Amino acid sequence: MDLIIENVDSFKAMAPRTPQPVLEPSTAHYYDSFCENIALKVVLKVLLSSVDKIVKVQIANKVEQEIAQIEQQVIRAGGGPVAPDDLAQMTHYVRRTVSDLLN
């Protein structure tokens, strides 16, 4: 604080900052992740509706194998260690989504 008070005259003598240019909003529409997730679920639901029961069971088994790797995938993506509650929430979400898509 003392340093600021001592240099107040030099701060006053500084040139003012140049104003930041105003960026005009883009006219393109960007979808948020919620819309993207819904769109992906719809496409997957349509694709999976033509799959027979055996393939659906194989998909469910593969998802369970991938769930076991969720924590490692998060860490590789730079997320760091995953709290047990967060991991439980992610696995629950994945299982519920797969169940919704396969039924």
PLY file of the C-alpha trace (Angstrom):
ply
format ascii 1.0
element vertex 103
property float x
property float y
property float z
element edge 102
property int vertex1
property int vertex2
end_header
0.00 0.00 0.00
2.86 2.36 0.85
4.42 1.69 -2.54
1.20 2.69 -4.30
0.96 5.91 -2.25
4.61 6.77 -3.01
4.08 6.30 -6.76
0.66 7.92 -7.11
2.11 10.87 -9.07
3.76 8.56 -11.61
0.50 6.62 -11.96
-1.34 9.87 -12.67
1.23 10.75 -15.34
0.73 7.44 -17.17
-1.15 7.47 -20.44
-4.72 6.21 -20.16
-5.42 2.68 -21.26
-6.66 2.26 -24.77
-10.27 1.13 -24.82
-10.85 -2.51 -25.62
-12.45 -3.04 -29.03
-16.08 -4.02 -28.84
-16.66 -7.38 -30.44
-19.92 -7.66 -32.27
-21.91 -10.77 -31.39
-21.63 -13.52 -33.91
-24.65 -14.18 -36.07
-23.96 -17.91 -36.07
-25.90 -19.94 -33.52
-23.81 -22.13 -31.27
-25.47 -25.04 -29.52
-24.69 -25.64 -25.91
-23.65 -29.02 -24.57
-27.20 -29.77 -23.40
-28.54 -29.50 -26.96
-25.62 -31.53 -28.24
-26.27 -34.28 -25.70
-29.96 -34.43 -26.58
-29.15 -34.60 -30.30
-26.64 -37.40 -29.74
-29.14 -39.35 -27.65
-31.79 -39.04 -30.36
-29.39 -40.24 -33.06
-28.20 -43.13 -30.90
-31.77 -44.10 -30.03
-32.65 -44.28 -33.73
-29.53 -46.31 -34.54
-30.02 -48.69 -31.63
-33.69 -49.25 -32.42
-32.64 -51.37 -35.39
-30.19 -53.49 -33.37
-31.22 -56.92 -32.12
-31.23 -57.95 -28.45
-27.89 -59.80 -28.57
-26.07 -56.72 -29.83
-27.75 -54.58 -27.16
-26.49 -56.95 -24.47
-22.99 -56.77 -25.95
-23.19 -52.96 -25.95
-24.31 -52.94 -22.31
-21.42 -55.25 -21.36
-18.93 -53.04 -23.19
-20.30 -49.97 -21.41
-19.79 -51.68 -18.05
-16.16 -52.35 -19.04
-15.75 -48.69 -19.98
-17.33 -47.53 -16.71
-14.49 -49.26 -14.89
-12.12 -46.96 -16.80
-13.96 -43.64 -16.21
-11.62 -42.45 -13.48
-8.53 -43.12 -15.61
-10.15 -41.32 -18.57
-10.88 -38.26 -16.43
-7.31 -38.22 -15.11
-5.89 -38.56 -18.65
-8.07 -35.65 -19.75
-6.41 -33.53 -17.07
-9.18 -33.68 -14.50
-7.06 -35.03 -11.68
-8.26 -37.59 -9.16
-12.00 -38.14 -9.02
-13.87 -37.92 -5.73
-15.89 -41.06 -4.90
-19.17 -39.13 -5.00
-18.36 -37.65 -8.42
-17.36 -41.06 -9.74
-20.61 -42.58 -8.46
-22.59 -39.78 -10.10
-20.81 -40.27 -13.44
-21.29 -44.03 -13.45
-24.96 -43.63 -12.49
-25.47 -41.15 -15.33
-23.77 -43.44 -17.86
-25.77 -46.48 -16.76
-29.07 -44.56 -16.82
-28.33 -43.11 -20.26
-27.40 -46.49 -21.71
-30.49 -48.06 -20.17
-32.68 -45.32 -21.68
-31.07 -45.77 -25.09
-31.24 -49.55 -25.16
-34.84 -49.85 -23.99
0 1
1 2
2 3
3 4
4 5
5 6
6 7
7 8
8 9
9 10
10 11
11 12
12 13
13 14
14 15
15 16
16 17
17 18
18 19
19 20
20 21
21 22
22 23
23 24
24 25
25 26
26 27
27 28
28 29
29 30
30 31
31 32
32 33
33 34
34 35
35 36
36 37
37 38
38 39
39 40
40 41
41 42
42 43
43 44
44 45
45 46
46 47
47 48
48 49
49 50
50 51
51 52
52 53
53 54
54 55
55 56
56 57
57 58
58 59
59 60
60 61
61 62
62 63
63 64
64 65
65 66
66 67
67 68
68 69
69 70
70 71
71 72
72 73
73 74
74 75
75 76
76 77
77 78
78 79
79 80
80 81
81 82
82 83
83 84
84 85
85 86
86 87
87 88
88 89
89 90
90 91
91 92
92 93
93 94
94 95
95 96
96 97
97 98
98 99
99 100
100 101
101 102
